[in-house]
Amino acid sequence: MTITESASGADTRPQLRTVALGSMIGTTIEWYDFYLYATASALVFKPLFFPHISSTAGTLASFATYAAGFGARPIGAIVSGHFGDRLGRKAVLVTALLVMGLVTTAIGVLPTYAEAGLLAPALLAFLRVLQGLAVGAEWGGAAVLSVEHAPPGRRGLFGSFTQLGSPAGMLLATSVFFLTRKLTGATAFLAFGWRIPFLLSVVLVAIGLVVRLRLADAAVFASLRQRDELARLPVLEVLRSQPRNVLITTGLRLSQIGLFVLLTTYSLTYLQESFGKGGGVGLIAVLISSALGLVSTPAWALLSDRIGRRPPYLFGALAGVAALALFFVAAGTGSAIAVVASIVFGINVVHDAMYGPQAAWFAELFDTRVRYSGSSLGYQIGAVLSGGFAPLIAAALLAVGGGKPWLIVAYFAVLSVITVAAALAAPDTRGQLGGAHD
């Protein structure tokens, strides 16, 4: 065990609480902003920004702007990884939070197609790209900071505080969206109500900055900086020294993010067009699964601290195909209860088995010198290849399949096979950090 790696467990309880809170609050706000866009892509943007094309083409165009944000995420990962491994994790995380908040507020004041013509969807796509850059910077820094501060036997749990930002942000975004829709009514919501959740981001960012500014880089990184052993070009170094782990983390990401996006974003459009009861059932299901995720995510992470990262991850990857098929079967029954149960099962039982241990596993695979860059690259490249294009591909496959969803399930099965292969190829890093045993 090296001196650098062993320093990661030296924090006091107050410091650990601050790091855990900072990681969770910061990522919650980032994901609130990001999921607002995802929900609006499924329910609002088509009539407001792409009104003069067919229903199918409008859905594809709306999800194309959604995918554009994912496409920017690897660029955000490269830039943030460089500065995060060179200057420190905290500075990058504060900047990412500011950018995301300003961009989300700007979306809330955008003109629609009726007001600005083609400029409106162009501005929407541009702001979505900026969102993607900020999210590309966020996750890697928050995950690395949490894991580097954590006691050796609790890295899964502390890494899951970063992951909690996703269900918490989804819960907050979906709640605000759902309540605004109910209070304003369908007509007023399309006219102006959809802007309210985006504008509320200003308040949340102010809260997040107060917490984020109290954070400090972990001893493991500070020690490296004091000895002047930081990587000069960390992104190039990780691609040269640990390319296998970048590929593994990319593969591990495919099934996890693909299942999540299909069940929480694409499902809203599918239910609205095929279920016959509008998107309300989907929003309720996402709301419930997000709330439960605040418990299921750390529970799976704690299990990975006991039995290793690989077993729960393999379960999630293998069960994902059945979970997605179950959702489409439930939607076909016309039962709202069946739909909600299928989404809750797919997210909290299956998806969270992968998502809970993910931050710790990704961070543990890389050395301190390149940890931000390596974990961010795999995470964000996987997000683009799977999550970014999943709604777009699903909408196209539904059209090709004559309205039947089974081509979507087959596409997802391919992603799952890759994730299973990556999980089997990856070392189980419980009790290790960057290759050093605790």
Contacts in CASP RR format, 6 or more apart in sequence:
PFRMAT RR
TARGET T0000
AUTHOR 0000-0000-0000
METHOD contacts of the structure
MODEL  1
MTITESASGADTRPQLRTVALGSMIGTTIEWYDFYLYATASALVFKPLFF
PHISSTAGTLASFATYAAGFGARPIGAIVSGHFGDRLGRKAVLVTALLVM
GLVTTAIGVLPTYAEAGLLAPALLAFLRVLQGLAVGAEWGGAAVLSVEHA
PPGRRGLFGSFTQLGSPAGMLLATSVFFLTRKLTGATAFLAFGWRIPFLL
SVVLVAIGLVVRLRLADAAVFASLRQRDELARLPVLEVLRSQPRNVLITT
GLRLSQIGLFVLLTTYSLTYLQESFGKGGGVGLIAVLISSALGLVSTPAW
ALLSDRIGRRPPYLFGALAGVAALALFFVAAGTGSAIAVVASIVFGINVV
HDAMYGPQAAWFAELFDTRVRYSGSSLGYQIGAVLSGGFAPLIAAALLAV
GGGKPWLIVAYFAVLSVITVAAALAAPDTRGQLGGAHD
1 436 0 8 1.000
1 437 0 8 1.000
1 438 0 8 1.000
2 436 0 8 1.000
3 223 0 8 1.000
4 220 0 8 1.000
4 223 0 8 1.000
4 224 0 8 1.000
4 368 0 8 1.000
4 436 0 8 1.000
5 220 0 8 1.000
5 368 0 8 1.000
5 433 0 8 1.000
5 434 0 8 1.000
5 435 0 8 1.000
5 436 0 8 1.000
5 438 0 8 1.000
6 436 0 8 1.000
6 438 0 8 1.000
7 218 0 8 1.000
7 219 0 8 1.000
7 220 0 8 1.000
7 223 0 8 1.000
8 147 0 8 1.000
8 148 0 8 1.000
8 149 0 8 1.000
8 150 0 8 1.000
8 152 0 8 1.000
8 218 0 8 1.000
8 219 0 8 1.000
8 220 0 8 1.000
8 433 0 8 1.000
9 149 0 8 1.000
9 150 0 8 1.000
9 151 0 8 1.000
9 152 0 8 1.000
9 219 0 8 1.000
10 219 0 8 1.000
11 19 0 8 1.000
11 149 0 8 1.000
11 151 0 8 1.000
11 218 0 8 1.000
11 219 0 8 1.000
15 149 0 8 1.000
15 216 0 8 1.000
16 149 0 8 1.000
16 150 0 8 1.000
16 151 0 8 1.000
16 158 0 8 1.000
18 214 0 8 1.000
18 215 0 8 1.000
19 145 0 8 1.000
19 146 0 8 1.000
19 149 0 8 1.000
19 158 0 8 1.000
19 161 0 8 1.000
19 215 0 8 1.000
20 146 0 8 1.000
20 158 0 8 1.000
20 161 0 8 1.000
21 161 0 8 1.000
21 211 0 8 1.000
22 142 0 8 1.000
22 208 0 8 1.000
22 211 0 8 1.000
22 212 0 8 1.000
22 214 0 8 1.000
22 215 0 8 1.000
23 142 0 8 1.000
23 143 0 8 1.000
23 145 0 8 1.000
23 146 0 8 1.000
23 159 0 8 1.000
23 161 0 8 1.000
23 162 0 8 1.000
24 161 0 8 1.000
24 162 0 8 1.000
24 164 0 8 1.000
24 165 0 8 1.000
24 168 0 8 1.000
25 207 0 8 1.000
25 208 0 8 1.000
25 211 0 8 1.000
25 212 0 8 1.000
26 93 0 8 1.000
26 97 0 8 1.000
26 138 0 8 1.000
26 142 0 8 1.000
26 165 0 8 1.000
26 208 0 8 1.000
26 211 0 8 1.000
26 212 0 8 1.000
27 138 0 8 1.000
27 139 0 8 1.000
27 142 0 8 1.000
27 162 0 8 1.000
27 163 0 8 1.000
27 164 0 8 1.000
27 165 0 8 1.000
27 166 0 8 1.000
27 168 0 8 1.000
27 169 0 8 1.000
28 164 0 8 1.000
28 165 0 8 1.000
28 168 0 8 1.000
28 169 0 8 1.000
28 172 0 8 1.000
29 97 0 8 1.000
29 100 0 8 1.000
29 101 0 8 1.000
29 169 0 8 1.000
29 201 0 8 1.000
29 204 0 8 1.000
29 205 0 8 1.000
29 207 0 8 1.000
29 208 0 8 1.000
30 96 0 8 1.000
30 97 0 8 1.000
30 100 0 8 1.000
30 134 0 8 1.000
30 135 0 8 1.000
30 138 0 8 1.000
30 165 0 8 1.000
31 165 0 8 1.000
31 166 0 8 1.000
31 168 0 8 1.000
31 169 0 8 1.000
31 170 0 8 1.000
31 173 0 8 1.000
32 169 0 8 1.000
32 172 0 8 1.000
32 173 0 8 1.000
32 201 0 8 1.000
32 204 0 8 1.000
33 100 0 8 1.000
33 101 0 8 1.000
33 103 0 8 1.000
33 104 0 8 1.000
33 131 0 8 1.000
33 173 0 8 1.000
33 201 0 8 1.000
34 100 0 8 1.000
34 131 0 8 1.000
34 132 0 8 1.000
34 135 0 8 1.000
35 169 0 8 1.000
35 170 0 8 1.000
35 173 0 8 1.000
35 174 0 8 1.000
35 264 0 8 1.000
36 104 0 8 1.000
36 107 0 8 1.000
36 173 0 8 1.000
36 176 0 8 1.000
36 177 0 8 1.000
36 197 0 8 1.000
36 198 0 8 1.000
36 201 0 8 1.000
37 66 0 8 1.000
37 104 0 8 1.000
37 107 0 8 1.000
37 128 0 8 1.000
37 131 0 8 1.000
38 66 0 8 1.000
38 261 0 8 1.000
38 264 0 8 1.000
38 265 0 8 1.000
39 173 0 8 1.000
39 174 0 8 1.000
39 177 0 8 1.000
39 265 0 8 1.000
39 268 0 8 1.000
39 283 0 8 1.000
40 177 0 8 1.000
40 194 0 8 1.000
41 62 0 8 1.000
41 63 0 8 1.000
41 65 0 8 1.000
41 66 0 8 1.000
41 265 0 8 1.000
41 391 0 8 1.000
42 62 0 8 1.000
42 265 0 8 1.000
42 266 0 8 1.000
42 268 0 8 1.000
42 269 0 8 1.000
42 272 0 8 1.000
42 391 0 8 1.000
43 177 0 8 1.000
43 268 0 8 1.000
43 269 0 8 1.000
43 272 0 8 1.000
43 279 0 8 1.000
44 189 0 8 1.000
44 190 0 8 1.000
44 194 0 8 1.000
45 62 0 8 1.000
45 65 0 8 1.000
45 124 0 8 1.000
46 55 0 8 1.000
46 58 0 8 1.000
46 59 0 8 1.000
46 61 0 8 1.000
46 62 0 8 1.000
47 190 0 8 1.000
48 112 0 8 1.000
48 113 0 8 1.000
48 114 0 8 1.000
48 120 0 8 1.000
48 190 0 8 1.000
48 194 0 8 1.000
49 61 0 8 1.000
49 62 0 8 1.000
49 65 0 8 1.000
49 112 0 8 1.000
49 113 0 8 1.000
49 120 0 8 1.000
49 121 0 8 1.000
49 124 0 8 1.000
50 57 0 8 1.000
50 58 0 8 1.000
50 61 0 8 1.000
50 62 0 8 1.000
50 113 0 8 1.000
50 121 0 8 1.000
51 113 0 8 1.000
51 114 0 8 1.000
52 113 0 8 1.000
53 61 0 8 1.000
55 273 0 8 1.000
56 395 0 8 1.000
56 399 0 8 1.000
59 269 0 8 1.000
59 273 0 8 1.000
59 395 0 8 1.000
60 392 0 8 1.000
60 395 0 8 1.000
60 396 0 8 1.000
61 121 0 8 1.000
63 266 0 8 1.000
63 269 0 8 1.000
63 391 0 8 1.000
63 392 0 8 1.000
63 395 0 8 1.000
64 392 0 8 1.000
65 121 0 8 1.000
65 124 0 8 1.000
65 125 0 8 1.000
65 128 0 8 1.000
66 128 0 8 1.000
66 265 0 8 1.000
66 388 0 8 1.000
66 391 0 8 1.000
66 392 0 8 1.000
67 388 0 8 1.000
67 389 0 8 1.000
67 391 0 8 1.000
67 392 0 8 1.000
68 125 0 8 1.000
68 128 0 8 1.000
68 129 0 8 1.000
69 128 0 8 1.000
69 129 0 8 1.000
69 131 0 8 1.000
69 132 0 8 1.000
69 135 0 8 1.000
69 388 0 8 1.000
70 132 0 8 1.000
70 383 0 8 1.000
70 384 0 8 1.000
70 387 0 8 1.000
70 388 0 8 1.000
70 389 0 8 1.000
71 129 0 8 1.000
71 132 0 8 1.000
71 384 0 8 1.000
71 388 0 8 1.000
72 128 0 8 1.000
72 129 0 8 1.000
72 130 0 8 1.000
72 131 0 8 1.000
72 132 0 8 1.000
72 133 0 8 1.000
72 136 0 8 1.000
73 132 0 8 1.000
73 133 0 8 1.000
73 135 0 8 1.000
73 136 0 8 1.000
73 380 0 8 1.000
73 383 0 8 1.000
73 384 0 8 1.000
74 136 0 8 1.000
74 377 0 8 1.000
74 380 0 8 1.000
74 381 0 8 1.000
74 384 0 8 1.000
75 133 0 8 1.000
75 136 0 8 1.000
76 132 0 8 1.000
76 133 0 8 1.000
76 134 0 8 1.000
76 136 0 8 1.000
76 137 0 8 1.000
76 376 0 8 1.000
76 380 0 8 1.000
77 136 0 8 1.000
77 137 0 8 1.000
77 140 0 8 1.000
77 373 0 8 1.000
77 376 0 8 1.000
77 377 0 8 1.000
77 378 0 8 1.000
77 379 0 8 1.000
77 380 0 8 1.000
77 381 0 8 1.000
78 235 0 8 1.000
78 373 0 8 1.000
78 376 0 8 1.000
78 377 0 8 1.000
79 133 0 8 1.000
79 137 0 8 1.000
80 92 0 8 1.000
80 96 0 8 1.000
80 136 0 8 1.000
80 137 0 8 1.000
80 138 0 8 1.000
80 140 0 8 1.000
80 141 0 8 1.000
80 372 0 8 1.000
80 376 0 8 1.000
81 92 0 8 1.000
81 137 0 8 1.000
81 140 0 8 1.000
81 141 0 8 1.000
81 234 0 8 1.000
81 235 0 8 1.000
81 372 0 8 1.000
81 373 0 8 1.000
81 374 0 8 1.000
81 376 0 8 1.000
82 233 0 8 1.000
82 234 0 8 1.000
82 235 0 8 1.000
82 373 0 8 1.000
83 91 0 8 1.000
83 92 0 8 1.000
84 91 0 8 1.000
84 92 0 8 1.000
84 141 0 8 1.000
84 234 0 8 1.000
84 372 0 8 1.000
84 373 0 8 1.000
85 230 0 8 1.000
85 231 0 8 1.000
85 234 0 8 1.000
85 369 0 8 1.000
85 370 0 8 1.000
85 371 0 8 1.000
85 372 0 8 1.000
85 373 0 8 1.000
86 230 0 8 1.000
86 231 0 8 1.000
86 232 0 8 1.000
86 234 0 8 1.000
88 217 0 8 1.000
88 221 0 8 1.000
88 225 0 8 1.000
88 372 0 8 1.000
89 141 0 8 1.000
89 144 0 8 1.000
89 145 0 8 1.000
89 148 0 8 1.000
89 217 0 8 1.000
89 218 0 8 1.000
89 221 0 8 1.000
89 372 0 8 1.000
90 145 0 8 1.000
90 212 0 8 1.000
90 215 0 8 1.000
90 216 0 8 1.000
90 217 0 8 1.000
92 137 0 8 1.000
92 141 0 8 1.000
92 372 0 8 1.000
93 137 0 8 1.000
93 138 0 8 1.000
93 141 0 8 1.000
93 142 0 8 1.000
93 145 0 8 1.000
93 212 0 8 1.000
93 215 0 8 1.000
94 209 0 8 1.000
94 212 0 8 1.000
94 213 0 8 1.000
95 137 0 8 1.000
96 134 0 8 1.000
96 135 0 8 1.000
96 136 0 8 1.000
96 137 0 8 1.000
96 138 0 8 1.000
97 134 0 8 1.000
97 138 0 8 1.000
97 205 0 8 1.000
97 208 0 8 1.000
97 209 0 8 1.000
97 212 0 8 1.000
98 205 0 8 1.000
98 209 0 8 1.000
99 130 0 8 1.000
99 133 0 8 1.000
99 134 0 8 1.000
99 137 0 8 1.000
100 131 0 8 1.000
100 134 0 8 1.000
100 135 0 8 1.000
100 138 0 8 1.000
100 201 0 8 1.000
100 205 0 8 1.000
101 134 0 8 1.000
101 201 0 8 1.000
101 202 0 8 1.000
101 204 0 8 1.000
101 205 0 8 1.000
102 205 0 8 1.000
103 127 0 8 1.000
103 130 0 8 1.000
103 131 0 8 1.000
103 134 0 8 1.000
104 131 0 8 1.000
104 198 0 8 1.000
104 201 0 8 1.000
105 198 0 8 1.000
105 199 0 8 1.000
105 201 0 8 1.000
105 202 0 8 1.000
106 127 0 8 1.000
107 124 0 8 1.000
107 127 0 8 1.000
107 198 0 8 1.000
108 195 0 8 1.000
108 198 0 8 1.000
108 199 0 8 1.000
109 195 0 8 1.000
109 199 0 8 1.000
110 120 0 8 1.000
110 123 0 8 1.000
110 124 0 8 1.000
110 127 0 8 1.000
111 117 0 8 1.000
111 119 0 8 1.000
111 120 0 8 1.000
111 123 0 8 1.000
112 120 0 8 1.000
113 120 0 8 1.000
113 121 0 8 1.000
116 123 0 8 1.000
136 376 0 8 1.000
136 380 0 8 1.000
137 376 0 8 1.000
139 162 0 8 1.000
139 376 0 8 1.000
139 379 0 8 1.000
139 380 0 8 1.000
140 162 0 8 1.000
140 362 0 8 1.000
140 372 0 8 1.000
140 375 0 8 1.000
140 376 0 8 1.000
140 379 0 8 1.000
141 372 0 8 1.000
141 376 0 8 1.000
142 162 0 8 1.000
143 159 0 8 1.000
143 162 0 8 1.000
143 359 0 8 1.000
143 362 0 8 1.000
143 363 0 8 1.000
143 375 0 8 1.000
143 379 0 8 1.000
144 363 0 8 1.000
144 371 0 8 1.000
144 372 0 8 1.000
144 375 0 8 1.000
145 215 0 8 1.000
145 217 0 8 1.000
145 218 0 8 1.000
146 158 0 8 1.000
146 159 0 8 1.000
146 161 0 8 1.000
146 162 0 8 1.000
146 359 0 8 1.000
147 155 0 8 1.000
147 156 0 8 1.000
147 158 0 8 1.000
147 159 0 8 1.000
147 359 0 8 1.000
147 360 0 8 1.000
147 363 0 8 1.000
147 364 0 8 1.000
147 433 0 8 1.000
148 218 0 8 1.000
148 220 0 8 1.000
148 221 0 8 1.000
148 363 0 8 1.000
148 368 0 8 1.000
148 371 0 8 1.000
148 433 0 8 1.000
149 158 0 8 1.000
149 218 0 8 1.000
150 156 0 8 1.000
150 157 0 8 1.000
150 158 0 8 1.000
150 159 0 8 1.000
150 360 0 8 1.000
151 158 0 8 1.000
152 431 0 8 1.000
152 433 0 8 1.000
152 438 0 8 1.000
153 305 0 8 1.000
153 430 0 8 1.000
153 431 0 8 1.000
153 438 0 8 1.000
154 305 0 8 1.000
155 305 0 8 1.000
155 360 0 8 1.000
155 363 0 8 1.000
155 364 0 8 1.000
155 430 0 8 1.000
155 431 0 8 1.000
155 433 0 8 1.000
156 301 0 8 1.000
156 302 0 8 1.000
156 304 0 8 1.000
156 305 0 8 1.000
156 356 0 8 1.000
156 357 0 8 1.000
156 359 0 8 1.000
156 360 0 8 1.000
157 298 0 8 1.000
157 301 0 8 1.000
157 302 0 8 1.000
157 305 0 8 1.000
158 360 0 8 1.000
159 301 0 8 1.000
159 356 0 8 1.000
159 359 0 8 1.000
159 360 0 8 1.000
159 363 0 8 1.000
160 297 0 8 1.000
160 298 0 8 1.000
160 300 0 8 1.000
160 301 0 8 1.000
160 302 0 8 1.000
160 356 0 8 1.000
160 357 0 8 1.000
160 359 0 8 1.000
160 360 0 8 1.000
161 298 0 8 1.000
162 359 0 8 1.000
163 297 0 8 1.000
163 301 0 8 1.000
163 355 0 8 1.000
163 356 0 8 1.000
163 358 0 8 1.000
163 359 0 8 1.000
164 293 0 8 1.000
164 294 0 8 1.000
164 297 0 8 1.000
164 298 0 8 1.000
166 297 0 8 1.000
166 355 0 8 1.000
167 289 0 8 1.000
167 290 0 8 1.000
167 291 0 8 1.000
167 292 0 8 1.000
167 293 0 8 1.000
167 294 0 8 1.000
167 297 0 8 1.000
168 290 0 8 1.000
168 294 0 8 1.000
169 290 0 8 1.000
170 264 0 8 1.000
170 286 0 8 1.000
170 290 0 8 1.000
171 287 0 8 1.000
171 290 0 8 1.000
171 291 0 8 1.000
171 294 0 8 1.000
173 197 0 8 1.000
174 283 0 8 1.000
174 286 0 8 1.000
174 287 0 8 1.000
174 290 0 8 1.000
175 287 0 8 1.000
176 196 0 8 1.000
176 197 0 8 1.000
176 200 0 8 1.000
177 197 0 8 1.000
177 283 0 8 1.000
178 280 0 8 1.000
178 283 0 8 1.000
178 284 0 8 1.000
178 287 0 8 1.000
180 189 0 8 1.000
180 193 0 8 1.000
180 194 0 8 1.000
180 196 0 8 1.000
180 197 0 8 1.000
181 189 0 8 1.000
181 193 0 8 1.000
184 192 0 8 1.000
184 193 0 8 1.000
184 196 0 8 1.000
217 225 0 8 1.000
220 368 0 8 1.000
220 433 0 8 1.000
221 368 0 8 1.000
224 230 0 8 1.000
224 368 0 8 1.000
224 369 0 8 1.000
229 369 0 8 1.000
230 369 0 8 1.000
231 237 0 8 1.000
231 369 0 8 1.000
231 370 0 8 1.000
231 373 0 8 1.000
234 369 0 8 1.000
234 370 0 8 1.000
234 372 0 8 1.000
234 373 0 8 1.000
235 370 0 8 1.000
235 373 0 8 1.000
235 374 0 8 1.000
235 377 0 8 1.000
237 369 0 8 1.000
237 370 0 8 1.000
237 373 0 8 1.000
238 246 0 8 1.000
238 366 0 8 1.000
238 370 0 8 1.000
238 373 0 8 1.000
238 374 0 8 1.000
238 377 0 8 1.000
239 246 0 8 1.000
239 377 0 8 1.000
241 367 0 8 1.000
241 370 0 8 1.000
242 365 0 8 1.000
242 366 0 8 1.000
242 367 0 8 1.000
242 370 0 8 1.000
242 374 0 8 1.000
245 365 0 8 1.000
245 366 0 8 1.000
245 374 0 8 1.000
245 426 0 8 1.000
246 374 0 8 1.000
246 377 0 8 1.000
246 378 0 8 1.000
246 381 0 8 1.000
247 422 0 8 1.000
248 365 0 8 1.000
248 422 0 8 1.000
248 425 0 8 1.000
248 426 0 8 1.000
249 362 0 8 1.000
249 365 0 8 1.000
249 374 0 8 1.000
249 375 0 8 1.000
249 377 0 8 1.000
249 378 0 8 1.000
249 379 0 8 1.000
249 422 0 8 1.000
250 377 0 8 1.000
250 378 0 8 1.000
250 381 0 8 1.000
250 382 0 8 1.000
250 385 0 8 1.000
250 422 0 8 1.000
251 378 0 8 1.000
251 382 0 8 1.000
251 418 0 8 1.000
251 419 0 8 1.000
251 421 0 8 1.000
251 422 0 8 1.000
252 313 0 8 1.000
252 354 0 8 1.000
252 358 0 8 1.000
252 361 0 8 1.000
252 362 0 8 1.000
252 419 0 8 1.000
252 422 0 8 1.000
252 423 0 8 1.000
252 426 0 8 1.000
253 358 0 8 1.000
253 378 0 8 1.000
253 379 0 8 1.000
253 381 0 8 1.000
253 382 0 8 1.000
253 383 0 8 1.000
253 386 0 8 1.000
253 419 0 8 1.000
254 382 0 8 1.000
254 385 0 8 1.000
254 386 0 8 1.000
254 415 0 8 1.000
254 416 0 8 1.000
254 418 0 8 1.000
254 419 0 8 1.000
254 422 0 8 1.000
255 316 0 8 1.000
255 317 0 8 1.000
255 320 0 8 1.000
255 354 0 8 1.000
255 386 0 8 1.000
255 412 0 8 1.000
255 415 0 8 1.000
255 416 0 8 1.000
255 418 0 8 1.000
255 419 0 8 1.000
255 420 0 8 1.000
256 317 0 8 1.000
256 351 0 8 1.000
256 354 0 8 1.000
256 355 0 8 1.000
256 358 0 8 1.000
256 419 0 8 1.000
257 382 0 8 1.000
257 383 0 8 1.000
257 386 0 8 1.000
257 387 0 8 1.000
257 388 0 8 1.000
257 390 0 8 1.000
258 386 0 8 1.000
258 387 0 8 1.000
258 390 0 8 1.000
258 412 0 8 1.000
258 415 0 8 1.000
259 320 0 8 1.000
259 323 0 8 1.000
259 324 0 8 1.000
259 346 0 8 1.000
259 350 0 8 1.000
259 351 0 8 1.000
259 412 0 8 1.000
260 347 0 8 1.000
260 351 0 8 1.000
260 355 0 8 1.000
260 387 0 8 1.000
261 386 0 8 1.000
261 387 0 8 1.000
261 388 0 8 1.000
261 390 0 8 1.000
261 391 0 8 1.000
262 324 0 8 1.000
262 390 0 8 1.000
262 391 0 8 1.000
262 394 0 8 1.000
262 408 0 8 1.000
262 412 0 8 1.000
263 289 0 8 1.000
263 323 0 8 1.000
263 324 0 8 1.000
263 327 0 8 1.000
263 343 0 8 1.000
263 346 0 8 1.000
263 347 0 8 1.000
263 351 0 8 1.000
264 286 0 8 1.000
264 289 0 8 1.000
264 343 0 8 1.000
264 347 0 8 1.000
265 391 0 8 1.000
266 390 0 8 1.000
266 391 0 8 1.000
266 394 0 8 1.000
266 395 0 8 1.000
267 282 0 8 1.000
267 285 0 8 1.000
267 286 0 8 1.000
267 327 0 8 1.000
267 343 0 8 1.000
268 279 0 8 1.000
268 282 0 8 1.000
268 283 0 8 1.000
268 286 0 8 1.000
269 391 0 8 1.000
269 395 0 8 1.000
270 331 0 8 1.000
270 394 0 8 1.000
270 398 0 8 1.000
270 405 0 8 1.000
271 277 0 8 1.000
271 278 0 8 1.000
271 279 0 8 1.000
271 280 0 8 1.000
271 281 0 8 1.000
271 282 0 8 1.000
271 331 0 8 1.000
271 339 0 8 1.000
272 278 0 8 1.000
272 279 0 8 1.000
274 331 0 8 1.000
274 332 0 8 1.000
274 403 0 8 1.000
275 281 0 8 1.000
275 331 0 8 1.000
275 332 0 8 1.000
275 334 0 8 1.000
275 339 0 8 1.000
276 334 0 8 1.000
277 334 0 8 1.000
277 336 0 8 1.000
281 336 0 8 1.000
281 339 0 8 1.000
281 340 0 8 1.000
282 339 0 8 1.000
282 340 0 8 1.000
282 343 0 8 1.000
284 336 0 8 1.000
284 340 0 8 1.000
285 339 0 8 1.000
285 340 0 8 1.000
285 343 0 8 1.000
285 344 0 8 1.000
286 343 0 8 1.000
288 340 0 8 1.000
288 343 0 8 1.000
288 344 0 8 1.000
289 343 0 8 1.000
289 344 0 8 1.000
289 346 0 8 1.000
289 347 0 8 1.000
289 348 0 8 1.000
292 344 0 8 1.000
292 347 0 8 1.000
292 348 0 8 1.000
293 347 0 8 1.000
293 348 0 8 1.000
293 352 0 8 1.000
296 348 0 8 1.000
296 349 0 8 1.000
296 352 0 8 1.000
297 352 0 8 1.000
297 355 0 8 1.000
297 356 0 8 1.000
298 356 0 8 1.000
299 352 0 8 1.000
300 312 0 8 1.000
300 352 0 8 1.000
300 353 0 8 1.000
300 355 0 8 1.000
300 356 0 8 1.000
300 357 0 8 1.000
301 356 0 8 1.000
301 357 0 8 1.000
301 359 0 8 1.000
301 360 0 8 1.000
303 312 0 8 1.000
303 357 0 8 1.000
304 311 0 8 1.000
304 312 0 8 1.000
304 313 0 8 1.000
304 356 0 8 1.000
304 357 0 8 1.000
304 360 0 8 1.000
304 361 0 8 1.000
304 430 0 8 1.000
305 360 0 8 1.000
305 430 0 8 1.000
308 357 0 8 1.000
308 428 0 8 1.000
308 430 0 8 1.000
309 357 0 8 1.000
309 360 0 8 1.000
309 361 0 8 1.000
309 364 0 8 1.000
309 426 0 8 1.000
309 428 0 8 1.000
309 429 0 8 1.000
309 430 0 8 1.000
310 423 0 8 1.000
310 424 0 8 1.000
310 426 0 8 1.000
310 428 0 8 1.000
312 353 0 8 1.000
312 354 0 8 1.000
312 356 0 8 1.000
312 357 0 8 1.000
313 353 0 8 1.000
313 354 0 8 1.000
313 357 0 8 1.000
313 358 0 8 1.000
313 361 0 8 1.000
313 423 0 8 1.000
314 420 0 8 1.000
314 423 0 8 1.000
314 424 0 8 1.000
315 350 0 8 1.000
315 353 0 8 1.000
316 350 0 8 1.000
316 351 0 8 1.000
316 353 0 8 1.000
316 354 0 8 1.000
317 354 0 8 1.000
317 416 0 8 1.000
317 419 0 8 1.000
317 420 0 8 1.000
317 423 0 8 1.000
318 416 0 8 1.000
318 420 0 8 1.000
319 349 0 8 1.000
319 350 0 8 1.000
319 353 0 8 1.000
320 346 0 8 1.000
320 350 0 8 1.000
320 351 0 8 1.000
320 412 0 8 1.000
320 416 0 8 1.000
321 409 0 8 1.000
321 412 0 8 1.000
321 413 0 8 1.000
321 416 0 8 1.000
323 342 0 8 1.000
323 345 0 8 1.000
323 346 0 8 1.000
323 349 0 8 1.000
323 350 0 8 1.000
323 351 0 8 1.000
324 346 0 8 1.000
324 408 0 8 1.000
324 409 0 8 1.000
324 412 0 8 1.000
325 409 0 8 1.000
326 342 0 8 1.000
326 345 0 8 1.000
326 346 0 8 1.000
327 339 0 8 1.000
327 342 0 8 1.000
327 343 0 8 1.000
327 346 0 8 1.000
328 405 0 8 1.000
328 406 0 8 1.000
328 408 0 8 1.000
328 409 0 8 1.000
329 342 0 8 1.000
330 338 0 8 1.000
330 339 0 8 1.000
330 341 0 8 1.000
330 342 0 8 1.000
331 339 0 8 1.000
331 342 0 8 1.000
354 419 0 8 1.000
360 429 0 8 1.000
361 426 0 8 1.000
361 429 0 8 1.000
362 375 0 8 1.000
362 378 0 8 1.000
362 379 0 8 1.000
363 371 0 8 1.000
363 375 0 8 1.000
363 433 0 8 1.000
364 429 0 8 1.000
364 430 0 8 1.000
364 431 0 8 1.000
364 432 0 8 1.000
364 433 0 8 1.000
364 434 0 8 1.000
364 435 0 8 1.000
365 375 0 8 1.000
365 426 0 8 1.000
365 427 0 8 1.000
365 429 0 8 1.000
365 434 0 8 1.000
366 373 0 8 1.000
366 374 0 8 1.000
366 375 0 8 1.000
366 434 0 8 1.000
367 434 0 8 1.000
367 435 0 8 1.000
368 433 0 8 1.000
368 434 0 8 1.000
371 434 0 8 1.000
386 415 0 8 1.000
390 412 0 8 1.000
393 408 0 8 1.000
393 411 0 8 1.000
394 408 0 8 1.000
394 411 0 8 1.000
397 405 0 8 1.000
397 407 0 8 1.000
397 408 0 8 1.000
397 411 0 8 1.000
398 404 0 8 1.000
398 405 0 8 1.000
398 407 0 8 1.000
398 408 0 8 1.000
400 407 0 8 1.000
401 407 0 8 1.000
429 435 0 8 1.000
431 437 0 8 1.000
431 438 0 8 1.000
432 438 0 8 1.000
END
